[in-house]
Amino acid sequence: MLFLPRLRRGTRLVAAFLIAMAIAVAVPVFGTSTTKAAAAVSAPCDIYASGNTPCEAAYSTTRAMFGSYNGPLYQIQRASDNSTLNIGLRAAGGVANSAPQVSFCSGTTCTITLLYDQTANANNLPISPGKACAGCSGGLGGPAANGADIGANAMALPVTVGGQAAYGVLVNSVGTGYRNNAAKNVPTGSQPEGEYMLTSSNLTSGSCCFDFGSAETNDSDDGNATMNAIYYGTACWTGGCSGTGPWVGGDLENGMYFSAAGPNPASIPSETGSFVTAWEKNNGTTNFTLKYGNGQSGGLTQAYSGALPNGYNPMKVQPSIELGTGGDNSDLGKGEFFEGAVTTGFPSDATENAVQANVNAAGYANNTTTFSTTASVISLKAHANGRYVDAPNTTTSLIADATSIGKAEQFEMVTGTDGTVNLKSLGDNNWVTADNDGAAPLIANRGGVGNWEVFGLIHNADGSVSLRSYTNQDIVTADNAGASPLIANRTSVGPWEEFDLVQDTVPVSLRAHANNDIVTADNAGAAPLIANRTAVGPWETFDLIPDADGGVSLRSHANSDIVTADNTGASPLIANRTTIGPWEEFTLVANGIGSVSLRSHANNDIVTAPNGGASPLIASKTSISQSEQFDLVFD
């Protein structure tokens, strides 16, 4: 949660009303009645207009962005018959009327296919064309036909606004994105621009890029300064960030910047909350400013205001608006979107403060959708020939030619919030890629994860699995009855495309992010686990044992006993059990592509290395920060 000053609800409403009334007195309204004038200052874009920085694009799936708006918010399409429905408001200037959506989508799935622009510009946001549009071949393709993106599940993000049910835009499945490449009247070139959105830290990622704002008109990377969008996530593009994030940044193309140099301020290790307001404004030549706030209460915190990064003056912004992806359609970012706007001009602090008060007064609540990521160690046994898939080195392709399991046949499998997986070879510590956009055989030679390193996991009727390459949507096959390297070039599943997912027990050590030391079962296992060693020996080595329920247990090499979260998790972790029960089971939580955390089954709390690692490990935290993160060391 954000620790920001809190006002009682009645105080917030009075404050918002006084701000609105002051604006109404200062700005004459033509052609409307007194009642309409009062309503016209009750929404974010009315406030922006009163500050002479009008909205040129405004979107929300939850409420009106103008006090007088009474049109549709978004369009949905159901899978059962492909029919569509516009979702509107309960009343002009009010909140979404979601009841028709619930009825329309009953018994089937629905996708958000269009976000309506509430300004007069009609800058509506359809699903992004990705590579499918003319001149867009330089970008990254999505998972739909011809490389287009996909829409969000319309029912996946329920919340309430002012006590009324509504739904946000959940950017979770890889390839979810929206875009308008011919936006009207939005700032271009080095013209000043302001942006805000309401999002959440319930779902973020360290991949590129959960963005909202201005991008290129060809879904391609056109160079530094060709986009100006809000980024929200944990990716530290330039390195040197402090804390775990997420943070509000500016995606200015070829970099998500939290300052001119790149990193976030050390005093702000994260910017979190069930509802987070994210703000970016850029005068095009000398300044960009980043702010964040709690979407339910309190004011704004300025994280950065100063010079643009080197090479970004002047800006070269193009007339395109995007949501959910990067400028070149990089589509591995994850996030939540409820409302947002793009304005002309450089909004004043007073205007932004008033919009923040308006968001608070809207009464957003009940954002309780949860997400999980897991890590495990597996091997793949090919049905094509009964042999194990081998990743021998960074220059040799994956092939099913091993009769037993060694390190080269073992992979760390990270399962994302959307069910897609990434595979890291324990043999060379590199990620498996469907090289050359899937046209070349699979090989473990990547230091990071992009589109080529993402696979869908298909569960077959016989208990086996198949892998679908995200980059070309084809199935991975052990070609030529397993005699040829694995390659993603099949459109259906047969025996050559089937693999048994073998859960492996492997030796591992844990390096604590709290102090960068190795966890030890001290005193030959007689003392609690603590992170205070600089080298790995038997006391610092554990067998990572897969459990039947998908969790893991740890057997210490110090004494061959199982690690337990003793006393239902109230006592420090110690290796003194001979059998496995709930106290000895943990969920291995993947923190994006990198560290892991351990959630104890004893009390559902996260294991922490408290006091900077100086105290024994204990399962006592409800959220993950630096002290709850560990690196798995397999060497």
N, C-alpha and C positions, 0 to 999 in steps of 0.2 A: 504494500500500500504506500501511497505517497504521504509523507509527513509534512502536510501543509496546513496553514491556519484554517480552522474550521469555523463556520458561521452556522448558527441555528437556521433551520429551514425558513422560519418566518422572517428572520433578518435578511436572508438571501433574497427572498421574494420582494421584500420592501426595497432593498438596494436596487434590484433589477428594475422595479417599477419606477423608482426615482430617476434612474439613468434614462429609462425610456421616455419619461415625461419631460426631462430636460431636453432630450433630442427633439421631441415633438414640438416643443415651444420654439426651439432655435431654427427649425427647418420648416418652411411653409410647404404644405401639401396641396397640390392643385388637382381639381376635378374629383375630390373625394369628400365624403361627409366626415363630420367629427368622429363618428364611431369608426369609420374605416381608417382615419388618420391614426387613431390610438392603436388599432390593430397593426398598422403598417410599421410600427417601431418595435414589434415584439419578437422579431426573429433576427438571426445573425446578419443576413444580407441587408436588412433595413439599417442596422447599426453601421455596417461598412459604408453604405451609401451616404449616411449622415456625416461620415468622416471624409467624404470626397475620395474614397477608394472603393468604388462599387464592385460588386461581384460580377464577373463575366462568365463564370461557370460555377454552378452550385448543385450539390447532389446530397441526397439522404434517402435511406430506406426506412427512416423512423419518424420523420417530422418535416414540417414545412420550413424552408429557409427564408421565406418572406412571410410577413404577417398576413398578406392578402392572397397568398398562393392557394389555389384549390384544384390543381391539376394532378396528374399521376406522378407517383414517386419512382416506380420501377415496374418492369414487366417480367413475368415469370412464364415458363413453359413446362408443361408436365410431360413425362416420358410416355405415359400410357397411350396418348393419342396425338401428341405434339401440338395440342391447342395452347393458346396463350391467354394471359389475363393481366390487365393493368391493375396495380395496387395503388389506391389513392389515400385520401385523408378522411378522418372522421368528420372534420369540419375545416373550413378555410383557416389557414394559419395554424392548424392543430397537428395531431399526431397521426401516424399511419392507422388505417383501418385494416387490420390483419385478418379479421374473421373470414372474408371471402377466400383468402389464401389457404387457410387451414382446411376449409371445405374442398376447395379446388384440388389440393394436393393429397387428400385423403386416399390411402391405398396405393399411392404411386410416389415417384420422386419428382421434384420440381427444381428447375434451374433458373437463376436470375439471368436473363438474357439482355437486359437493357436498363441502364440507370438514366432517368430523365433529368435533363438540365432544367432547373427551375427559373433561370434567367430568360430574358427575351431572345437570347442568342441561339437557343435550341442546340447547345453543344452536348447532345446526348452521348452517353458512353455505351456503345455496344461491346460485345465480346471482342477482344483484340484479334485482328487478322493474323498477327504473328508474321510468318513468312508468306502467307497467302495473298497479301496485297501486292499490287504492281509496284515494283521498285523496292520491295522489302527483302530481297534475297540476302542482304548483308546481315540481317538479324538472326536471332535464334528462333527455331521453330517450336510451336506448341504441340500438344498431343492430339489435336483434332485434325480433320481432313486438311491436307495441303499445308500442314504446319501451323494452322490456326490454334488459338488458345481455347480454353473451355470456361464455362460460367460457374459461379458459386452455387452450392446447394442452398436453395431458398429457405429451407426449414432448419438449417444446421446451427443458427446463432440466435436463439430466442433471448430477448431482454424485455424489460418494461420501460416505458417512458411516461412519466406522469401517472403511473399506475396502470397504463394500458399496454397490452401485449404488442410487441413489434419484433422485427427480425433485422439483424445486421448482415453485412457481406462478409462471409468467412472465406479468406484466401488461405486454403489449407492444401488442397490437392495440387500437385505439381502441374503448372500450366494454366492456373486460374488468372485471368487478367482481362481488363477492359481498356478501350482506347478510342479516341476520336482524333484522326490525323488531319482534320480540316476544321479546327476550332476557329470560331469567329470572334473577333474583337478582344482576344486575349493578348497580354503583353508579348512582344517578340523582340528579338535583338537584345539591346541593353536597356529596354524600357523597364522601369521599376515594377515589381510584382510582389504580391502578398499571398500567402496560402495558410490554411489551417485544416486540420482534420481531427475527428474524434476516433480514437483507436483504443487498444487495450494491450497490456503486457501479458494477458492470459495466453496468447499465442504469438510468438516471435521466432525469428531464426537468425543464424549467422551467415546465411547465404544471400545471394543477390536476387532480387531486391524487392522488398515490400515498399513501394513508392506511391505517392499521390502528388500530381502536379504536372508541370510542363515537360514534354519530351520531344524526341525527333519525329518528324512526319513520315519517316520511312522505316520505322521500327529497327533502326540500325544505329551503331555507334558512329556519330559524325564528328567526334572529337571533343576536347575540353570545352566546357561552357555552353554546349549546345542543348542542355536541358537544365531545368531548375525545378526540382521536386523535393517534397518532404520524404526523407527516408526514416523508417523506424525499425530498429532491430539491434542485433548484437554484433554485427560485422564491423571489425576494426580494420578498415581497408588499408590504412596507412601504417598500422602498428602503433604501439606505444600507448594504448588506451588503459585507463585505470578502472578497476571493478569489473563486474560481469555484464553490465548493461541490462536491458536495452536502453538506447539513447535516441533522441530526436536529432537528425542530421539533415544536411542538404546533399542530395544526389545531384551533382553538377556535371555529370558524365565523367567516366574514368576515375571515379572516386566518390565515396560517401564521406562527407566532411562534417565533423563536430566542432571544428575550428579552422582557422586558416591553415594551420600546420597539419590538421587532420584529427588528432586525438581529442577525446572529451576532456573537460576540466577534471583534475584529480579530485576536486571537492564534490563531484557529482558521479558516484560510482554506478548509479542506475537511475532510471526515470520510469517508475512503475505504478500500476494501479489497474483496477478492474475497468475503469474508463480513464483514458489519458488524452488530454488535448495536446496536439503537436502543431508547432507554429514555425514557419520560415518566411522571411521577407528578404528581398534582394534588390538593391537600388541599381544593379546592373553594372556598376563600375567600381565602387569603393567600399561597399558594406553589404554583408549579409548577417542576419540576426536569427538566432534559434531560441525558442522558448518551449516550455512544457508546463502542464498544469494537471490538477486532478479534475476529471470531468464531472465530479459530483459535488465538490466543495472547494473553496479557497481560490486564491489568485494564481498568477503566473510567475514562474521562475525563469529568468534569463540565463541560459547556459552559455551563450556566446553572442557577441556583437562586435564586429570589427572588419578588418580587411578581407577581401576575397582571397582564396588560395592563389599561389603563383601560377600564372598561365590561364587565369579565369577572368581577366579584366581586359577588354569588356566582355560581358556575356553575349551569347549568340543564340538566344532562345528561339525555338520554332513553335508554330501554332498547332501544337498537339497536346492533348490532355490524356494522362494515363492513370490507371489504378491497379495496383497489385504486382506490377512487373517493373523491370529496369528499362532504360531507354532503348536498349537493343533487344528487348523482349526477354531478357534474363528472367526466368520464371521459377526460381527456387526459393524466393522469399515467401514468408508466411505472416499473416496478420489479420486483424479485424478492422472493419470500417463501418461507421455509423452515419457520419455526415462530414462534409468538407466543402471548401470553396476556394476558388482562384480569383484574385482581385487585381485590378489595375492600381498602379501607384504603390507607395510605400506606407502601409497603414501605421497610424500613430499608436503609441503605447496605450493611450486612453481608449482608442477604438478597440484594440485587442482586449483590453481589460473588460470593456463592456460586453464584448462577444463572449468572453470567458464567463462572466456573470450570467449571461443568458443561457449558456450551456448548463451551468450549474442549476439554474432555476427550472430547466426542462424536466428534471427529475429522472435521470437515467439510473436504472437499478437492475439487480437480478441477472447480472452477467455471470452465470455459473457453469457454462460449458467447459469441460475439462479435456485435456489432451495429454497423451503420454508418448514418450519415446523410449525405446529399450535397446540394450546392447546384449549380444551373446556371441559365443564362439562356436562355429559350425564347420562341418565339412560337407561336400557335395558328392554323392555317389551316383554315377550316371546309370540310368536304366539301359542305355545303349550297349554297354559292355560290362556292367557290374564293377567298374573301377572308379577310383576317386579322382576328382579334379585336382590337378597339380598346377601351382603357380611357381615355377622354378626360379625365376629371376625377372628383372625388369626388361629383358630383351627377348624373352621367350613367351609365346602366347600360352594361355590356359589350355590344358588338354586333359582328358580323362584317361590317364595311363598308369596310375599308381595303384598297387595292390594293398597298401596299408597306409595309415595316417601318420604323417610326420608334420613338421612345422610348415612345410611348403603346401600341405593339403588342408591347412587350417586358415579360417577367415574370421575376422571380427565382423559380425553383421550388425549394422545399425539400422533399426527400424524406425522410420519417421512417423509423425503424427498422422499422416495420410496413408500409412501402410507400405509406402515404397521403402526400398532397402538400398544400402550402400555396403560394399564388401571390401574390407582391407585385408590383404594377404599378411599373415604373420611371418611368412618367409622373408619378405623384403620390405614390409611395413609401408607398402604403397597400396593405393586404391585401385580396384579393378575398373577398367574403362572399356566401353564399346567403341573402340578407336575409329577415327575417321567417320564420325557420325553414324557408326554402326556398320560401315562397309568393310571394316577390317576385323580380324579376330580379337577376342577379349584378351587383355593383357593387364597385369598389375604393375603400372609404372607411373601413377599419378600421385602427386603430393597433396592434392586437395580434391574437392568434389565439385563438379559442374554437371551439366545436363548429360554428358556422355557416361557419367559414373552413377546414374540413377536407374534402378530397375524396379519394375513391379513384380510382386511375389504372387504367383497364381497357385492356389491350392487345388490340386486335382482330386478326383473322386477316390483314387486308390491310396491316398495319403501322401503321395509324392508332391513335389512343387515344380513349377516352371518359372523361368525368369523372362520378363518382357522388358526389353531395352526401352527406356523412355525416349531416347533420342530419335529412334526410327520406328518405334512401336512394334517391332518384330520380336519373335520369340527366339531365345538362345537355344541353339542346338549343338549336341555333340556329334558333329557331322561325320558321315562315312562310318556309321556304327561306332563312333568314338575314336576312330583312327586319325581324325583331323581335328585341328584346334576348335575350341568353342567359338561360335559366331552368331550374331543376332540377325538371322535372315529367313526365319520361318513365319508363316502366317497362322499356323494351327499347331496343336500339340499332339505329338505321337511319342512313341517310346524314346526316340533320340532326344526329345525335348523335356523328358522327365528326369528328375533327380530326387534321391532321398536326402532329406535335410538331417544330417547326423549331428546331434548335440554333443560337443566334446568337453571332456574334463582336461584342463590345461593348467600348467603352473603360471602364476602371475604375481606381480608385486604391485603395490599401490603407492603412487607418489602424490602427496597432499599438496593442493594448491595453497593451503594456508601458510606453509613455510618452505615448500619445495623439497621437503624431506620424505624419506621412505617410511611407510608404516611397518612397525615391528611387533611381533608377539613377544614382548620383552620377558627377560628372565626365563628363557626356554619355554615360554607360553604360560608361566605361572602368574604373570602380571598382565594388566589390561593392555589392549592394543594402543599404541601411541606413535605419532609421526615424528621420529627424532633420529633417524639413521641417514647417513649419506651414501651408503653402499648396500648392495643386496647380498644377503647370506641366507642360510636356512631359516632363521627367525623372521626374515622379511619376505619369505616365499610362501604362497598359499595355492592350493589346488582350487581352481574355480569350477565348482561342480554344478551342472545343470539340474534343476529340480523339475518334477513332473508338472508343476503348475506354471512353468515358464520363468520362475525365479532362479536364483543361484544361492549356493552356500559356499563357504570358505573353509578349507581344511588346512590348518597350519602345519608347515614342515618342521616347526620347532618341536612339536610334541605329537603330531598326527591327530590332534583333536579338532573339533568343529568350532568355529567362532559363533558365539551366541550374543544376542542383545539381552543380557540377563535381566531377570526381575521385570519381565514384560517391557523391556527397553529402558527402565529407569536406572539401570546400572551400566557402567562402561562395557564396551565390547571386550570379550575375553575368549580365548580358545581353550575350553574345558569341557566340551560335550563329546560324547561318543556316538550319538545318533542325531538325526535331523528332525526337528519339529518347527512350528511357526517362529519360535524365537531365533532359530538358526537359518531362517530364510530371508532373502533380500531380493528386491527388484532392482536390476541394474538399469538405472535411468541414463540414457544418452543425452548429454547436454550439447545438442547440435552435433557437429562433426569434430569431436575432440575429447573432452573430459567426460567422466561418468560420475554419477552419484549413487548412493545406496539407500534405498527406502526399506526400512525394517518391516517385516511382516508382524513383528511382535506388537507394534503400536502405530504402524503406518507413518512414522516420522523418518526424517532424513538423518543419516549419519553425518556428524560434524567432527572436525578436528578443532576443538574450542581453544580460545586464548592463543590464537596464532599458531596452533599446533602444540603448544606447551602442555596441554592437558589430554588425558586419554580420550579416544574416540567414543562417542555416545550417540544414540539415536534420539535426538531431542529437538530437531528443527522441523518447522512446517514449510519452509521455503528454501530455495537453493541460492547461496551466495558463494563467495570465493572459498570460505572455510568448509563448504560441503562438496567441493569438487576434487576429484582424484584422477590421475592419469593411470591407465592400465599399462604396466610395463611387462612385456612378454619375453624380453631377452634375459 
